[in-house]
Protein backbone atom coordinates (compact mmCIF):
# COMPACT_ATOMS: atom_id res chain seq x y z
CA UNK A 1 0.00 0.00 0.00
CA UNK A 2 1.05 3.55 -0.64
CA UNK A 3 0.57 6.14 2.10
CA UNK A 4 0.71 9.82 1.31
CA UNK A 5 2.62 12.07 3.68
CA UNK A 6 0.22 15.00 4.22
CA UNK A 7 2.57 17.00 6.44
CA UNK A 8 5.08 17.89 3.71
CA UNK A 9 2.44 18.84 1.12
CA UNK A 10 0.72 21.23 3.56
CA UNK A 11 4.01 22.91 4.41
CA UNK A 12 4.86 23.25 0.74
CA UNK A 13 1.50 24.84 -0.02
CA UNK A 14 1.91 27.39 2.78
CA UNK A 15 5.44 28.21 1.61
CA UNK A 16 4.26 28.75 -1.99
CA UNK A 17 1.36 30.89 -0.76
CA UNK A 18 3.70 33.11 1.28
CA UNK A 19 6.10 33.52 -1.67
CA UNK A 20 3.21 34.47 -3.99
CA UNK A 21 1.94 37.06 -1.49
CA UNK A 22 5.41 38.60 -1.16
CA UNK A 23 5.71 38.82 -4.95
CA UNK A 24 2.28 40.47 -5.24
CA UNK A 25 3.17 43.06 -2.58
CA UNK A 26 6.43 43.80 -4.41
CA UNK A 27 4.59 44.23 -7.74
CA UNK A 28 2.08 46.58 -6.06
CA UNK A 29 4.95 48.72 -4.74
CA UNK A 30 6.58 48.93 -8.17
CA UNK A 31 3.26 49.88 -9.78
CA UNK A 32 2.76 52.67 -7.21
CA UNK A 33 6.14 54.22 -7.91
CA UNK A 34 5.51 54.04 -11.67
CA UNK A 35 2.16 55.81 -11.31
CA UNK A 36 3.64 58.47 -9.02
CA UNK A 37 6.40 59.15 -11.62
CA UNK A 38 8.63 61.11 -9.19
CA UNK A 39 5.75 63.50 -8.50
CA UNK A 40 5.24 64.58 -12.11
CA UNK A 41 1.85 64.14 -13.80
CA UNK A 42 2.16 62.15 -17.04
CA UNK A 43 -0.79 64.00 -18.64
CA UNK A 44 0.03 67.68 -18.13
CA UNK A 45 3.49 67.85 -16.53
CA UNK A 46 2.22 69.33 -13.25
CA UNK A 47 3.30 68.08 -9.86
CA UNK A 48 1.44 65.75 -7.53
CA UNK A 49 0.59 67.06 -4.08
CA UNK A 50 -0.42 64.88 -1.15
CA UNK A 51 -4.18 65.10 -0.55
CA UNK A 52 -5.14 62.51 2.07
CA UNK A 53 -4.58 59.02 3.43
CA UNK A 54 -7.33 56.43 3.19
CA UNK A 55 -7.03 53.68 5.78
CA UNK A 56 -8.29 50.18 5.27
CA UNK A 57 -8.20 47.29 7.70
CA UNK A 58 -4.63 46.21 6.97
CA UNK A 59 -3.18 48.88 4.71
CA UNK A 60 -3.28 52.56 3.87
CA UNK A 61 -3.59 54.11 0.43
CA UNK A 62 -2.41 57.63 -0.25
CA UNK A 63 -4.17 60.03 -2.60
CA UNK A 64 -2.26 62.62 -4.61
CA UNK A 65 -3.70 65.41 -6.78
CA UNK A 66 -2.04 67.11 -9.74
CA UNK A 67 -1.81 70.86 -9.16
CA UNK A 68 -2.50 71.64 -12.85
CA UNK A 69 -5.12 69.24 -14.20
CA UNK A 70 -6.56 67.90 -10.92
CA UNK A 71 -5.93 64.24 -11.77
CA UNK A 72 -6.17 61.94 -8.75
CA UNK A 73 -3.99 58.91 -8.13
CA UNK A 74 -4.34 56.46 -5.26
CA UNK A 75 -1.28 54.38 -4.44
CA UNK A 76 -0.06 52.35 -1.45
CA UNK A 77 3.13 54.39 -0.96
CA UNK A 78 3.70 57.68 0.82
CA UNK A 79 6.15 60.08 -0.79
CA UNK A 80 6.91 62.99 1.54
CA UNK A 81 7.02 66.46 -0.02
CA UNK A 82 10.48 67.66 -1.08
C-alpha positions in Angstrom: 0.0 0.0 0.0 1.0 3.5 -0.6 0.6 6.1 2.1 0.7 9.8 1.3 2.6 12.1 3.7 0.2 15.0 4.2 2.6 17.0 6.4 5.1 17.9 3.7 2.4 18.8 1.1 0.7 21.2 3.6 4.0 22.9 4.4 4.9 23.3 0.7 1.5 24.8 0.0 1.9 27.4 2.8 5.4 28.2 1.6 4.3 28.8 -2.0 1.4 30.9 -0.8 3.7 33.1 1.3 6.1 33.5 -1.7 3.2 34.5 -4.0 1.9 37.1 -1.5 5.4 38.6 -1.2 5.7 38.8 -5.0 2.3 40.5 -5.2 3.2 43.1 -2.6 6.4 43.8 -4.4 4.6 44.2 -7.7 2.1 46.6 -6.1 4.9 48.7 -4.7 6.6 48.9 -8.2 3.3 49.9 -9.8 2.8 52.7 -7.2 6.1 54.2 -7.9 5.5 54.0 -11.7 2.2 55.8 -11.3 3.6 58.5 -9.0 6.4 59.2 -11.6 8.6 61.1 -9.2 5.8 63.5 -8.5 5.2 64.6 -12.1 1.9 64.1 -13.8 2.2 62.2 -17.0 -0.8 64.0 -18.6 0.0 67.7 -18.1 3.5 67.8 -16.5 2.2 69.3 -13.2 3.3 68.1 -9.9 1.4 65.7 -7.5 0.6 67.1 -4.1 -0.4 64.9 -1.2 -4.2 65.1 -0.5 -5.1 62.5 2.1 -4.6 59.0 3.4 -7.3 56.4 3.2 -7.0 53.7 5.8 -8.3 50.2 5.3 -8.2 47.3 7.7 -4.6 46.2 7.0 -3.2 48.9 4.7 -3.3 52.6 3.9 -3.6 54.1 0.4 -2.4 57.6 -0.3 -4.2 60.0 -2.6 -2.3 62.6 -4.6 -3.7 65.4 -6.8 -2.0 67.1 -9.7 -1.8 70.9 -9.2 -2.5 71.6 -12.9 -5.1 69.2 -14.2 -6.6 67.9 -10.9 -5.9 64.2 -11.8 -6.2 61.9 -8.7 -4.0 58.9 -8.1 -4.3 56.5 -5.3 -1.3 54.4 -4.4 -0.1 52.4 -1.4 3.1 54.4 -1.0 3.7 57.7 0.8 6.1 60.1 -0.8 6.9 63.0 1.5 7.0 66.5 0.0 10.5 67.7 -1.1 
